[in-house]
């Protein structure tokens, strides 16, 4: 049979282990590698949106914008 103090010691250790496991889980979620499909999909979306923006763009060309910024000393 387990004593009262042994029970609470084991409970404390279990709580500590649970906290450690939660911390490790959070770290793993933060550093998980992203799926290659996701990267490909994101790139495809960026290219599609870039084309849409280019069609609607009414301002100066990119080259002209760079020249203007250089002449202003940015």
PyMOL commands that set and color helices and strands:
alter all, ss='L'
color gray80, all
select helices_A, chain A and resi 4-31+36-56+62-72
alter helices_A, ss='H'
color red, helices_A
deselect
rebuild
show_as cartoon
